[in-house]
Amino acid sequence: MTVTVVGIGGSVRPDSQSERVLHAALEGARESGAKVRAITGADLALPFYDPHVTDRSPLAIELVEALRGADGVLISSPGYHGTVSGLVKNALDYVEDLRGDSRPYFDGRAVGCIGVAYGWQATVTTLQALRSVVHALRGWPTPLGGAVNSAETRFGPGGACDDEKVGATLRTIGRQVVEFAEQRV
């Protein structure tokens, strides 16, 4: 059975550094044989999550359905003022729509977390915040998380990295998501 990994991340700016970082991690999942899908940028411009509103926008429905079918997840968030961006956090709030599923929230799924910021402080605190959110959603953060300081490391289109060590770390996170998922499916 082929594992499916859904990547969430980036910013409203197309092809942002955090989106490129996500693609680098998804490459590790792809190399491990997973089917991957990225939901980034404009696809994350969702209405504010409201659990009392049952009507969902087409993009929200697409996000929830992709996560429902995912065996693993990768999340790459820019660090905004020391934490996860509102865009990424709002997308993660939609995971609440999975609460009644046989696999509620991220239950039993590995989730690779990556914080990206222009400096170490926001990079690390964003990674910590992502791990906390994933725990709250019953997910299993991968043993290796990513802290990418975009002041020191740059990514090209498609996730090409100018620092092979950082690129290898991100691919490892993608592989860990797949390895865990293969044990669970």
Residue pairs with C-beta under 8 A, 6 or more apart in sequence:
1 185
2 33
2 34
2 35
3 29
3 32
3 33
3 34
3 35
3 71
3 72
3 178
3 181
3 182
3 185
4 34
4 35
4 36
4 37
4 69
4 70
4 71
4 72
5 26
5 29
5 34
5 35
5 36
5 37
5 70
5 71
5 72
5 73
5 74
5 174
5 177
5 178
5 181
6 36
6 37
6 38
6 39
6 66
6 67
6 69
6 70
6 72
6 73
6 74
7 22
7 23
7 25
7 26
7 29
7 36
7 37
7 38
7 39
7 40
7 73
7 74
7 75
7 76
8 22
8 39
8 40
8 44
8 63
8 73
8 74
8 75
8 76
8 88
8 91
8 92
9 18
9 19
9 21
9 22
9 38
9 40
9 74
9 75
9 76
9 77
9 88
9 114
10 16
10 18
10 19
10 22
10 40
10 41
10 44
10 76
10 78
10 87
11 18
11 19
11 41
11 78
11 85
11 87
12 41
12 42
12 44
12 45
12 87
13 41
14 41
14 42
15 41
15 157
16 41
16 78
17 78
17 116
17 148
17 150
17 154
17 155
18 76
18 77
18 78
18 114
18 116
19 38
19 40
19 41
19 76
20 155
20 156
20 157
20 158
20 159
20 160
21 76
21 114
21 116
21 146
21 148
21 155
21 159
21 170
22 38
22 40
22 74
22 75
22 76
22 114
22 159
23 38
23 155
23 158
23 159
24 155
24 159
24 160
24 161
24 167
24 170
24 171
25 74
25 76
25 112
25 114
25 146
25 159
25 170
25 171
25 173
25 174
26 36
26 38
26 74
26 159
26 174
27 159
27 170
27 171
27 174
28 170
28 171
28 172
28 173
28 174
28 175
28 178
29 36
29 72
29 74
29 174
29 175
29 177
29 178
30 36
30 174
31 171
31 174
31 175
32 174
32 175
32 178
32 179
33 178
34 71
34 72
34 174
34 177
34 178
34 181
37 66
39 62
39 63
39 66
39 91
43 59
43 62
43 63
44 59
44 63
44 87
44 88
44 90
44 91
45 59
45 87
46 57
46 59
46 60
46 63
46 90
46 91
46 94
47 57
47 60
48 90
49 90
49 93
49 94
49 96
51 96
56 64
56 97
60 94
63 91
63 94
64 94
64 95
64 97
64 98
67 73
67 94
67 95
67 98
67 106
68 98
68 101
70 109
71 109
71 181
71 184
71 185
72 109
72 110
72 111
72 112
72 177
72 178
72 180
72 181
73 106
73 109
73 110
73 111
73 112
73 139
73 177
74 111
74 112
74 114
74 173
74 174
74 177
75 88
75 92
75 111
75 112
75 113
75 114
75 130
75 134
76 114
76 116
76 146
77 84
77 85
77 88
77 89
77 114
77 115
77 116
77 126
77 130
78 85
78 88
78 116
78 117
78 126
79 85
79 115
79 116
79 117
79 122
79 123
79 125
79 126
80 86
80 122
81 122
82 121
82 122
82 125
82 126
83 122
83 125
83 126
83 129
84 92
84 115
84 126
84 129
84 130
84 133
89 133
92 133
92 137
95 105
95 106
95 137
96 105
98 104
98 105
98 106
99 105
103 109
104 138
105 137
105 138
105 139
106 134
106 137
106 138
106 139
106 140
107 138
107 139
108 138
108 140
108 184
109 139
109 140
109 181
109 184
110 139
110 140
110 141
110 142
110 176
110 177
110 179
110 180
110 181
110 184
111 134
111 139
111 140
111 141
111 142
111 177
112 141
112 142
112 144
112 145
112 146
112 173
112 174
112 176
112 177
113 127
113 130
113 131
113 134
113 141
113 142
113 145
113 146
114 127
114 130
114 145
114 146
114 147
114 148
114 170
114 173
115 122
115 123
115 124
115 125
115 126
115 127
115 128
115 129
115 130
115 145
115 146
115 147
115 148
116 123
116 126
116 146
116 148
116 150
117 123
117 126
117 148
117 149
117 150
118 149
118 150
118 151
119 149
119 151
120 147
120 149
123 147
123 148
123 149
124 147
127 145
127 146
127 147
130 141
130 145
131 141
131 145
134 140
134 141
135 141
140 180
142 173
142 176
142 177
142 180
143 176
144 169
144 172
144 173
144 176
145 173
146 169
146 170
146 173
148 166
148 170
152 163
153 161
153 162
153 163
153 166
154 161
154 162
155 161
155 162
156 162
159 167
159 170
160 167
161 167
161 170
